[in-house]
Every structure is written in structure tokens, then in C-alpha cells.
Amino acid sequence: MMNMTGKAAAAAIMASVLLLTAGCDGTGKPGQTPPPATANPSTAKPAEPKPATPAAPTQTEVKLYFPNDAGDGLGSVKVSVPSEDKYTAAVKELVAGTKEPGLASIFPKGVKVLGVKVEGDLATVDFSKELTHKFVGGSTGEQMLVSALVNTMTEFPEIERVLLTVEGQRIETISGHLDTSEPFTRPTGLVQ
């Protein structure tokens, strides 16, 4: 059995062998350890952060109302609109019209949605002057346009009344048949 001095000597020899072989290049000859790959700062690239994946915009489903071909009622079409501007987006879709069989577009060509402001249960929908300048419908057309707009906007549960304005001003009528100076509530009996 080896005494304590022998064990210490054996440990010292092993440590020396390990230190000597650590400095060799694999051929048993002393060599230098190759530098790490990023030792040259002029060629090293910093790690690029991964681009953040943009969150998909949230959508809100809403019913748009359009007059039927007979002009005696309204039908609906479901669409998805961006949630962050759902009121304006819904009105713009309504103004753009529909290709749904049996339903007709009602807004005059060229009319623009200038904005929608919601305060409490009232939505004020502002249109460009083409709403009144280019409208060609009679009393039924006027009623269908207002009913389509009001039914569409009151699909949002927080809206109960809708006021139409043109270029930021209240209007008395669209084409002389229906008083539009006050807000409208959802009409009953026209939805089929």
C-alpha cells in the first residue's frame, strides 16, 4: 500500500502530465490553441435580434344592411372589419355596396365617409357632399339609405341612435323627402 507521500507524489505527476498534454496540438508536440472564431472584432457580427412578429389585427364581425331588389325591405350581409376602427370601417363597407344577389347598393357614387364619432349611445356619421348632391332616389330610396345606415350602426350594441351629417354640418334632408336633422333610432319592420 502506498503511503501518504507516495499518493501526493503520484497526484503531482498526474497533474504535471495533464498540464503538459493540454498545451499540445494533438501531435504530442507543444502548440498553440487556435483563437476563438470571434477573436477578430472587425469580422465578427453582432447577433441580430429576430424581428418581432406583428400581431394580426383583430377583426369584428358586423351585419351590413342593404335594400332588397323590390325596395320594400332590408337584407343583411355579414362582414369582418378591423376592430380598431370598426365604426368607420363598417360604414365604408356599406357605402362600397354589395354584390349579394337580391340586394342593392343605395349610396350615391363618389360619396366618402369623412368620419364616425361615437359619444355615449349616439353615432354621428359624417359624409362628403356627394351624399346630397348626387343622390338620385326618391322618398323610398331616401328611407332605404337611412334605414340601411341606422340598422348597420345599431348592430353595435353600444349604439342606439345615429345622426347623419355632411361636411361636419347637420342636414335637413338628403333629397327633400325625409327629415334628417335629428338622430334616428333603429327602424322596425324593414328587416326581412
DOFI-588627 format. One record per residue (C-alpha): z, y, x; residue number from 1. Coordinates in nm, 4 decimals, m for minus. Each point is the difference from the previous one (the first is absolute). Example, Ala and Ser with C-alpha at 12.3 -4.5 7.8 and 13.67 -1.06 7.14 Angstrom:
<nodes>
<Z = 0.7800, Y = m0.4500, X = 1.2300, resi = 1>
<Z = m0.0660, Y = 0.3440, X = 0.1370, resi = 2>
</nodes>
This chain:
<nodes>
<Z = 0.0000, Y = 0.0000, X = 0.0000, resi = 1>
<Z = m0.0852, Y = 0.3433, X = 0.1230, resi = 2>
<Z = 0.2809, Y = 0.2434, X = 0.0668, resi = 3>
<Z = 0.0049, Y = 0.3607, X = m0.1179, resi = 4>
<Z = m0.1521, Y = 0.1324, X = 0.3178, resi = 5>
<Z = m0.2882, Y = m0.2434, X = m0.0328, resi = 6>
<Z = m0.0628, Y = 0.1032, X = m0.3584, resi = 7>
<Z = m0.0045, Y = 0.3648, X = 0.0953, resi = 8>
<Z = m0.2384, Y = m0.0693, X = 0.2839, resi = 9>
<Z = m0.2320, Y = m0.1999, X = m0.2275, resi = 10>
<Z = m0.0014, Y = 0.2824, X = m0.2535, resi = 11>
<Z = m0.0813, Y = 0.2539, X = 0.2696, resi = 12>
<Z = m0.2918, Y = m0.2124, X = 0.1220, resi = 13>
<Z = m0.1370, Y = m0.0371, X = m0.3535, resi = 14>
<Z = 0.0233, Y = 0.3742, X = m0.0573, resi = 15>
<Z = m0.1833, Y = 0.0677, X = 0.3240, resi = 16>
<Z = m0.2786, Y = m0.2443, X = m0.0922, resi = 17>
<Z = m0.0399, Y = 0.1635, X = m0.3419, resi = 18>
<Z = m0.0168, Y = 0.3469, X = 0.1518, resi = 19>
<Z = m0.2587, Y = m0.1066, X = 0.2580, resi = 20>
<Z = m0.2254, Y = m0.1741, X = m0.2531, resi = 21>
<Z = 0.0179, Y = 0.2935, X = m0.2378, resi = 22>
<Z = m0.1793, Y = 0.2132, X = 0.2569, resi = 23>
<Z = m0.2840, Y = m0.2517, X = 0.0508, resi = 24>
<Z = m0.3403, Y = 0.0287, X = m0.1646, resi = 25>
<Z = m0.0202, Y = m0.3638, X = m0.1048, resi = 26>
<Z = m0.1468, Y = m0.1172, X = 0.3337, resi = 27>
<Z = 0.3399, Y = m0.0264, X = 0.1645, resi = 28>
<Z = m0.0700, Y = 0.3182, X = 0.1995, resi = 29>
<Z = 0.1792, Y = 0.3256, X = m0.0600, resi = 30>
<Z = m0.2082, Y = 0.2330, X = m0.2169, resi = 31>
<Z = 0.0284, Y = 0.2886, X = m0.2316, resi = 32>
<Z = 0.0471, Y = m0.0197, X = m0.3680, resi = 33>
<Z = m0.3000, Y = 0.1508, X = m0.1800, resi = 34>
<Z = 0.0746, Y = 0.3295, X = m0.1709, resi = 35>
<Z = 0.0361, Y = m0.0001, X = m0.3776, resi = 36>
<Z = m0.3174, Y = 0.0744, X = m0.1975, resi = 37>
<Z = 0.1230, Y = 0.3433, X = m0.1104, resi = 38>
<Z = 0.1065, Y = 0.1171, X = 0.3470, resi = 39>
<Z = m0.2919, Y = 0.2468, X = 0.0190, resi = 40>
<Z = 0.0878, Y = 0.2797, X = m0.2458, resi = 41>
<Z = m0.3527, Y = 0.1471, X = 0.0090, resi = 42>
<Z = m0.1505, Y = m0.3129, X = m0.1574, resi = 43>
<Z = 0.2882, Y = m0.1050, X = m0.2213, resi = 44>
<Z = m0.0485, Y = 0.0785, X = m0.3690, resi = 45>
<Z = 0.2953, Y = 0.0800, X = m0.2169, resi = 46>
<Z = 0.0401, Y = m0.2304, X = m0.2940, resi = 47>
<Z = m0.1784, Y = 0.1543, X = m0.2959, resi = 48>
<Z = 0.1960, Y = 0.0046, X = m0.3231, resi = 49>
<Z = m0.1542, Y = m0.1897, X = m0.2863, resi = 50>
<Z = m0.1395, Y = 0.2382, X = m0.2586, resi = 51>
<Z = 0.2070, Y = 0.0133, X = m0.3126, resi = 52>
<Z = m0.1638, Y = m0.1732, X = m0.2896, resi = 53>
<Z = m0.0408, Y = 0.2607, X = m0.2731, resi = 54>
<Z = 0.1735, Y = m0.0964, X = m0.3184, resi = 55>
<Z = m0.2379, Y = m0.0784, X = m0.2803, resi = 56>
<Z = 0.0085, Y = 0.2779, X = m0.2577, resi = 57>
<Z = 0.1846, Y = m0.1024, X = m0.3108, resi = 58>
<Z = m0.1938, Y = m0.0095, X = m0.3225, resi = 59>
<Z = 0.0948, Y = 0.0690, X = m0.3599, resi = 60>
<Z = m0.1847, Y = m0.1633, X = m0.2868, resi = 61>
<Z = m0.0811, Y = 0.2278, X = m0.2924, resi = 62>
<Z = m0.2077, Y = m0.0166, X = m0.3176, resi = 63>
<Z = m0.2769, Y = 0.2534, X = m0.0356, resi = 64>
<Z = m0.1182, Y = 0.0766, X = m0.3526, resi = 65>
<Z = m0.3627, Y = 0.0625, X = m0.0963, resi = 66>
<Z = m0.1677, Y = 0.0568, X = m0.3365, resi = 67>
<Z = m0.1753, Y = m0.2995, X = m0.1480, resi = 68>
<Z = m0.3760, Y = 0.0136, X = m0.0578, resi = 69>
<Z = 0.0513, Y = 0.0758, X = m0.3699, resi = 70>
<Z = 0.2179, Y = 0.3016, X = 0.0835, resi = 71>
<Z = 0.2729, Y = m0.1059, X = m0.2428, resi = 72>
<Z = 0.2616, Y = m0.1345, X = 0.2382, resi = 73>
<Z = 0.1086, Y = m0.0595, X = 0.3578, resi = 74>
<Z = m0.0150, Y = m0.3073, X = 0.2192, resi = 75>
<Z = 0.1737, Y = m0.0462, X = 0.3327, resi = 76>
<Z = m0.0845, Y = m0.1149, X = 0.3504, resi = 77>
<Z = 0.2658, Y = m0.0917, X = 0.2601, resi = 78>
<Z = m0.0423, Y = 0.1430, X = 0.3486, resi = 79>
<Z = 0.2142, Y = 0.0232, X = 0.3120, resi = 80>
<Z = 0.0615, Y = 0.3425, X = 0.1507, resi = 81>
<Z = 0.1938, Y = 0.1088, X = 0.3112, resi = 82>
<Z = 0.3673, Y = 0.0350, X = m0.0916, resi = 83>
<Z = 0.0613, Y = 0.3110, X = 0.2126, resi = 84>
<Z = m0.2336, Y = 0.2104, X = m0.2188, resi = 85>
<Z = m0.0233, Y = m0.2171, X = m0.3099, resi = 86>
<Z = m0.0327, Y = 0.2781, X = m0.2582, resi = 87>
<Z = m0.2910, Y = 0.1808, X = 0.1637, resi = 88>
<Z = m0.1646, Y = m0.3284, X = 0.0980, resi = 89>
<Z = 0.0179, Y = m0.1281, X = m0.3595, resi = 90>
<Z = m0.1579, Y = 0.3179, X = m0.1402, resi = 91>
<Z = m0.2743, Y = m0.0073, X = 0.2657, resi = 92>
<Z = m0.0819, Y = m0.3596, X = m0.0968, resi = 93>
<Z = m0.0112, Y = 0.1050, X = m0.3660, resi = 94>
<Z = m0.2320, Y = 0.2927, X = 0.0737, resi = 95>
<Z = m0.2252, Y = m0.2266, X = 0.2104, resi = 96>
<Z = m0.0691, Y = m0.2033, X = m0.3129, resi = 97>
<Z = m0.0441, Y = m0.3680, X = m0.0745, resi = 98>
<Z = m0.2720, Y = m0.2619, X = 0.0014, resi = 99>
<Z = 0.2043, Y = m0.2284, X = m0.2246, resi = 100>
<Z = m0.2206, Y = m0.1319, X = m0.2855, resi = 101>
<Z = 0.0888, Y = 0.1559, X = m0.3345, resi = 102>
<Z = 0.1712, Y = 0.3036, X = 0.1539, resi = 103>
<Z = m0.1409, Y = 0.3430, X = 0.0797, resi = 104>
<Z = 0.0781, Y = 0.2680, X = 0.2550, resi = 105>
<Z = 0.1011, Y = 0.3287, X = m0.1609, resi = 106>
<Z = 0.0546, Y = 0.2663, X = 0.2684, resi = 107>
<Z = m0.2888, Y = 0.2346, X = 0.0767, resi = 108>
<Z = m0.1891, Y = m0.0512, X = 0.3246, resi = 109>
<Z = 0.1226, Y = 0.2116, X = 0.2881, resi = 110>
<Z = 0.3548, Y = 0.0494, X = m0.1283, resi = 111>
<Z = 0.2625, Y = m0.0274, X = 0.2737, resi = 112>
<Z = 0.3693, Y = m0.0778, X = m0.0172, resi = 113>
<Z = 0.1713, Y = 0.2921, X = 0.1739, resi = 114>
<Z = 0.3477, Y = m0.1477, X = m0.0233, resi = 115>
<Z = 0.2680, Y = m0.1631, X = m0.2078, resi = 116>
<Z = 0.3531, Y = 0.1389, X = m0.0100, resi = 117>
<Z = 0.2809, Y = m0.1976, X = m0.1618, resi = 118>
<Z = 0.3175, Y = 0.1809, X = m0.1031, resi = 119>
<Z = 0.2451, Y = m0.2027, X = m0.2026, resi = 120>
<Z = m0.2000, Y = m0.1801, X = m0.2690, resi = 121>
<Z = m0.2915, Y = 0.2493, X = 0.0136, resi = 122>
<Z = m0.3174, Y = m0.0585, X = 0.2011, resi = 123>
<Z = m0.2242, Y = 0.3040, X = 0.0466, resi = 124>
<Z = m0.3530, Y = m0.1090, X = 0.0879, resi = 125>
<Z = m0.2165, Y = 0.2724, X = 0.1519, resi = 126>
<Z = m0.3803, Y = m0.0271, X = m0.0122, resi = 127>
<Z = m0.2880, Y = 0.2025, X = 0.1381, resi = 128>
<Z = m0.1909, Y = 0.2336, X = m0.2361, resi = 129>
<Z = m0.2645, Y = m0.2694, X = m0.0657, resi = 130>
<Z = 0.2417, Y = m0.1511, X = m0.2529, resi = 131>
<Z = m0.0740, Y = 0.2845, X = m0.2412, resi = 132>
<Z = m0.3353, Y = 0.1258, X = 0.1360, resi = 133>
<Z = m0.1823, Y = m0.3338, X = m0.0029, resi = 134>
<Z = 0.1638, Y = m0.1846, X = m0.2898, resi = 135>
<Z = m0.2677, Y = m0.0956, X = m0.2537, resi = 136>
<Z = 0.1983, Y = m0.2032, X = m0.2548, resi = 137>
<Z = 0.0974, Y = 0.1119, X = m0.3464, resi = 138>
<Z = 0.3377, Y = m0.0271, X = m0.1707, resi = 139>
<Z = 0.0104, Y = m0.3803, X = 0.0367, resi = 140>
<Z = m0.0901, Y = 0.0207, X = 0.3681, resi = 141>
<Z = 0.2694, Y = 0.2582, X = 0.0589, resi = 142>
<Z = 0.2576, Y = m0.2150, X = m0.1760, resi = 143>
<Z = m0.1100, Y = m0.3081, X = 0.1984, resi = 144>
<Z = 0.0219, Y = 0.1843, X = 0.3338, resi = 145>
<Z = 0.3511, Y = 0.1309, X = m0.0688, resi = 146>
<Z = 0.1151, Y = m0.3358, X = m0.1412, resi = 147>
<Z = m0.1406, Y = m0.1916, X = 0.2989, resi = 148>
<Z = 0.1812, Y = 0.2342, X = 0.2409, resi = 149>
<Z = 0.3302, Y = 0.0044, X = m0.1885, resi = 150>
<Z = 0.0060, Y = m0.3779, X = m0.0531, resi = 151>
<Z = m0.0770, Y = m0.0572, X = 0.3679, resi = 152>
<Z = 0.2715, Y = 0.2367, X = 0.1240, resi = 153>
<Z = 0.2651, Y = m0.1294, X = m0.2413, resi = 154>
<Z = m0.0515, Y = m0.3488, X = 0.1419, resi = 155>
<Z = 0.2392, Y = 0.1281, X = 0.2650, resi = 156>
<Z = 0.3387, Y = m0.0446, X = m0.1726, resi = 157>
<Z = 0.1379, Y = 0.3291, X = 0.1345, resi = 158>
<Z = m0.2766, Y = 0.2046, X = m0.1674, resi = 159>
<Z = 0.0211, Y = 0.0790, X = m0.3717, resi = 160>
<Z = m0.2027, Y = 0.3216, X = m0.0249, resi = 161>
<Z = m0.3263, Y = 0.1170, X = 0.1574, resi = 162>
<Z = m0.1322, Y = 0.3549, X = 0.0361, resi = 163>
<Z = m0.3603, Y = 0.0754, X = 0.0991, resi = 164>
<Z = m0.0774, Y = 0.3038, X = 0.2126, resi = 165>
<Z = m0.3220, Y = 0.1313, X = 0.1529, resi = 166>
<Z = 0.0130, Y = 0.1714, X = 0.3393, resi = 167>
<Z = 0.3797, Y = 0.0277, X = m0.0403, resi = 168>
<Z = m0.0156, Y = 0.1729, X = m0.3424, resi = 169>
<Z = 0.0851, Y = m0.1306, X = m0.3454, resi = 170>
<Z = m0.3051, Y = m0.0253, X = m0.2240, resi = 171>
<Z = m0.0211, Y = 0.0464, X = m0.3761, resi = 172>
<Z = m0.2613, Y = m0.2731, X = m0.0441, resi = 173>
<Z = m0.2553, Y = m0.2056, X = 0.1902, resi = 174>
<Z = m0.2946, Y = 0.0814, X = m0.2249, resi = 175>
<Z = 0.1407, Y = 0.1634, X = m0.3119, resi = 176>
<Z = 0.1186, Y = m0.2987, X = m0.2059, resi = 177>
<Z = 0.3487, Y = m0.0939, X = 0.1213, resi = 178>
<Z = 0.2951, Y = 0.2228, X = 0.0949, resi = 179>
<Z = 0.0903, Y = m0.0838, X = 0.3605, resi = 180>
<Z = 0.2418, Y = 0.2870, X = 0.0610, resi = 181>
<Z = 0.3111, Y = m0.2211, X = m0.0376, resi = 182>
<Z = 0.0920, Y = m0.3367, X = 0.1522, resi = 183>
<Z = m0.1095, Y = m0.3189, X = m0.1785, resi = 184>
<Z = 0.2069, Y = m0.3117, X = m0.0653, resi = 185>
<Z = m0.1517, Y = m0.3470, X = m0.0132, resi = 186>
<Z = m0.2252, Y = m0.0271, X = m0.3040, resi = 187>
<Z = 0.0470, Y = m0.3036, X = m0.2214, resi = 188>
<Z = m0.2629, Y = m0.2008, X = m0.1813, resi = 189>
<Z = m0.2922, Y = 0.0438, X = 0.2448, resi = 190>
<Z = 0.0750, Y = m0.2836, X = 0.2420, resi = 191>
<Z = m0.1757, Y = m0.3217, X = m0.0996, resi = 192>
</nodes>
